[in-house]
Amino acid sequence: MFKKYPGSFQGPAPGETIGVRIPNDRVALAVLAMIARPLAVTSANIGGGEPARDADAVERQFGDRVDLLLDAGPLGGGPVSTVLDVSSRPFRILRDGAVARADLASVLGELLQG
């Protein structure tokens, strides 16, 4: 999570911070490469809900709130993303996931809380 400019990205991130990620998915990376710019989007699940790993799950969670759904097949069952809040110091891990706390601590040192 990063602090953002006030008033920016109100749709996907109405608060004071915004999450940034680089997906580990060939289709998502290909779309980003084709448009040559980042996308401001929400997660593919409702906050706190189960990860939506296929088009049916996205449709069940979001219904008609989705204008376009690109179905490239189910996603792998890997671990969820690690969420790191760098909007203030010390940095905090908000959700444990694919990147281990020990790996972050080895890079960030005292910048990482606890």
Residue frames as qw, qx, qy, qz and C-alpha x, y, z in Angstrom:
[[0.000, 0.891, 0.454, 0.000, 0.00, 0.00, 0.00],
 [0.413, 0.113, 0.027, 0.903, 1.26, 3.43, -0.99],
 [0.082, 0.642, 0.333, -0.686, -0.02, 6.90, -0.09],
 [0.391, 0.472, 0.585, 0.531, -1.76, 8.42, -3.09],
 [0.021, 0.123, 0.061, 0.990, -2.55, 11.92, -4.25],
 [0.283, 0.361, 0.616, -0.640, -5.81, 13.14, -2.69],
 [0.568, 0.530, 0.105, -0.621, -8.73, 12.60, -5.04],
 [0.356, 0.456, -0.716, -0.391, -6.91, 10.23, -7.38],
 [0.356, 0.051, -0.926, -0.119, -8.13, 6.70, -8.18],
 [0.453, -0.147, 0.414, -0.776, -11.36, 7.15, -6.19],
 [0.833, 0.062, -0.290, -0.467, -13.08, 4.21, -7.91],
 [0.830, 0.067, -0.541, 0.116, -10.69, 1.37, -7.11],
 [0.562, -0.129, -0.505, 0.642, -9.11, 3.01, -4.03],
 [0.161, -0.837, -0.311, -0.420, -11.39, 5.52, -2.27],
 [0.639, -0.708, -0.137, 0.269, -9.15, 5.87, 0.81],
 [0.096, -0.931, 0.298, 0.187, -5.77, 7.52, 1.33],
 [0.352, -0.462, 0.765, 0.277, -3.72, 4.57, 0.03],
 [0.796, 0.430, -0.192, -0.380, -3.58, 2.43, -3.08],
 [0.782, -0.246, 0.557, 0.134, -2.29, -1.09, -3.64],
 [0.439, 0.692, -0.465, -0.336, 0.11, -1.77, -6.50],
 [0.773, -0.179, 0.608, 0.027, 0.88, -5.21, -7.88],
 [0.343, 0.483, -0.666, -0.453, 2.52, -6.96, -10.78],
 [0.907, -0.021, 0.196, -0.372, 0.53, -10.11, -11.51],
 [0.252, -0.374, 0.871, 0.196, 2.22, -13.47, -11.94],
 [0.645, 0.427, 0.611, -0.172, -0.07, -14.38, -14.84],
 [0.394, -0.026, 0.574, 0.717, 0.86, -14.54, -18.53],
 [0.133, 0.676, 0.622, 0.372, -2.52, -13.27, -19.78],
 [0.229, -0.922, -0.233, 0.210, -2.64, -10.30, -17.39],
 [0.437, -0.542, 0.309, 0.648, 0.97, -9.42, -18.23],
 [0.364, 0.247, 0.642, 0.628, 0.20, -9.65, -21.97],
 [0.016, 0.857, 0.489, 0.161, -2.76, -7.26, -21.60],
 [0.343, -0.852, -0.001, 0.395, -0.59, -4.81, -19.65],
 [0.473, -0.248, 0.491, 0.688, 2.13, -5.06, -22.31],
 [0.293, 0.519, 0.645, 0.479, -0.39, -4.41, -25.10],
 [0.069, -0.927, -0.342, -0.134, -1.78, -1.26, -23.52],
 [0.562, 0.319, -0.219, 0.731, 1.66, -0.13, -22.28],
 [0.175, -0.501, 0.259, -0.807, 0.34, 1.45, -19.08],
 [0.003, 0.045, 0.887, -0.460, -0.90, 0.35, -15.68],
 [0.393, -0.481, -0.598, -0.507, -4.54, -0.39, -14.96],
 [0.212, -0.200, 0.535, -0.793, -6.41, 0.93, -11.93],
 [0.656, -0.188, -0.596, -0.423, -8.66, -1.95, -10.95],
 [0.665, -0.483, 0.354, -0.446, -10.07, -3.67, -7.91],
 [0.240, -0.289, 0.926, -0.029, -9.11, -7.15, -6.77],
 [0.490, -0.013, -0.704, -0.514, -10.87, -10.13, -8.32],
 [0.440, -0.407, -0.791, 0.126, -12.73, -10.75, -5.08],
 [0.350, -0.830, -0.145, -0.410, -14.68, -8.86, -2.47],
 [0.061, 0.619, -0.587, 0.519, -12.42, -7.74, 0.39],
 [0.446, -0.313, 0.705, -0.454, -11.98, -10.59, 2.84],
 [0.893, 0.208, 0.127, -0.379, -13.66, -13.05, 0.48],
 [0.817, -0.078, 0.507, 0.263, -12.23, -16.13, -1.15],
 [0.073, -0.464, 0.520, 0.713, -9.92, -15.48, -4.12],
 [0.753, 0.512, 0.203, -0.360, -11.84, -15.69, -7.39],
 [0.395, -0.418, 0.711, 0.403, -9.71, -18.10, -9.43],
 [0.267, 0.241, 0.796, 0.486, -12.03, -18.52, -12.43],
 [0.137, -0.216, -0.312, -0.915, -14.57, -16.50, -14.42],
 [0.495, -0.517, -0.644, -0.272, -17.56, -18.15, -12.71],
 [0.512, -0.472, -0.477, 0.537, -16.27, -17.13, -9.27],
 [0.147, -0.073, 0.033, 0.986, -15.74, -13.53, -10.44],
 [0.305, -0.335, -0.503, -0.736, -19.26, -13.44, -11.84],
 [0.539, -0.528, -0.654, 0.050, -20.74, -14.88, -8.63],
 [0.433, -0.424, -0.348, 0.716, -18.99, -12.25, -6.50],
 [0.088, -0.277, 0.087, 0.953, -19.44, -9.19, -8.74],
 [0.403, 0.603, 0.667, -0.171, -22.48, -9.99, -10.91],
 [0.435, 0.766, 0.362, 0.305, -23.49, -7.17, -13.24],
 [0.248, -0.921, 0.104, 0.282, -20.94, -4.76, -11.72],
 [0.503, -0.322, 0.585, 0.549, -18.38, -6.12, -14.23],
 [0.488, 0.683, -0.084, -0.537, -18.43, -4.62, -17.72],
 [0.677, 0.526, -0.500, -0.125, -15.94, -7.03, -19.27],
 [0.753, -0.428, 0.493, -0.072, -14.69, -10.43, -18.15],
 [0.493, 0.587, -0.621, -0.165, -11.74, -11.99, -19.99],
 [0.900, -0.251, 0.309, -0.180, -11.93, -15.74, -19.37],
 [0.411, 0.637, -0.651, -0.043, -8.50, -17.26, -19.97],
 [0.771, -0.063, -0.632, 0.057, -9.21, -20.32, -17.86],
 [0.679, -0.716, -0.164, 0.001, -8.76, -20.95, -14.15],
 [0.072, 0.817, -0.490, 0.294, -5.82, -19.48, -12.26],
 [0.600, 0.140, -0.735, 0.283, -3.39, -21.72, -10.45],
 [0.658, -0.661, -0.340, -0.120, -3.88, -22.45, -6.80],
 [0.543, 0.247, -0.391, 0.701, -0.73, -20.72, -5.56],
 [0.323, -0.488, -0.524, 0.618, -0.52, -18.65, -2.41],
 [0.081, 0.939, 0.331, 0.049, -2.20, -15.26, -2.16],
 [0.395, 0.660, -0.154, 0.620, -0.19, -12.06, -2.53],
 [0.487, -0.381, -0.415, 0.667, 1.71, -10.68, 0.40],
 [0.032, 0.886, 0.262, 0.381, 0.38, -7.19, 1.18],
 [0.568, -0.195, -0.241, 0.762, 2.96, -4.73, 2.46],
 [0.033, -0.958, -0.282, -0.049, 1.97, -1.28, 3.68],
 [0.601, 0.005, -0.025, 0.799, 4.74, 1.22, 2.90],
 [0.012, -0.817, -0.307, -0.488, 2.56, 4.30, 3.43],
 [0.339, -0.858, 0.241, -0.302, 4.22, 4.97, 6.80],
 [0.524, 0.372, -0.696, 0.320, 7.24, 3.75, 8.74],
 [0.249, -0.315, 0.877, 0.264, 7.86, 1.18, 9.97],
 [0.521, 0.114, -0.589, -0.607, 6.41, -0.81, 7.05],
 [0.575, -0.091, 0.663, -0.472, 3.78, -3.37, 8.04],
 [0.129, -0.023, -0.921, -0.366, 2.75, -6.68, 6.56],
 [0.559, -0.004, 0.156, -0.815, -1.04, -6.52, 6.24],
 [0.943, 0.094, 0.102, -0.301, -1.42, -10.03, 4.80],
 [0.422, -0.438, 0.761, 0.224, 1.04, -12.90, 4.79],
 [0.816, 0.499, 0.081, -0.280, 1.35, -14.55, 1.41],
 [0.896, 0.398, -0.054, 0.186, 3.74, -15.65, -1.31],
 [0.386, 0.616, -0.407, 0.553, 6.66, -13.47, -0.14],
 [0.704, -0.405, -0.516, 0.272, 7.81, -14.66, 3.28],
 [0.332, -0.942, -0.024, -0.031, 8.28, -12.25, 6.18],
 [0.719, -0.454, 0.278, 0.446, 11.90, -13.43, 6.52],
 [0.577, 0.352, 0.386, 0.628, 12.60, -12.51, 2.88],
 [0.021, 0.897, 0.212, 0.388, 11.12, -9.04, 3.37],
 [0.563, -0.813, 0.072, 0.127, 13.03, -8.59, 6.63],
 [0.758, -0.155, 0.286, 0.566, 16.31, -9.53, 4.93],
 [0.382, 0.521, 0.321, 0.693, 15.79, -6.71, 2.41],
 [0.159, -0.825, -0.211, -0.500, 14.05, -4.10, 4.57],
 [0.428, 0.112, -0.584, 0.680, 15.77, -4.67, 7.91],
 [0.097, -0.311, -0.580, 0.746, 14.61, -2.19, 10.55],
 [0.290, 0.023, -0.238, -0.927, 12.12, -0.63, 8.12],
 [0.571, -0.234, -0.695, -0.370, 9.86, -3.67, 8.67],
 [0.524, -0.487, 0.297, -0.633, 7.74, -3.70, 11.80],
 [0.755, -0.310, 0.476, -0.327, 8.13, -6.60, 14.21]]
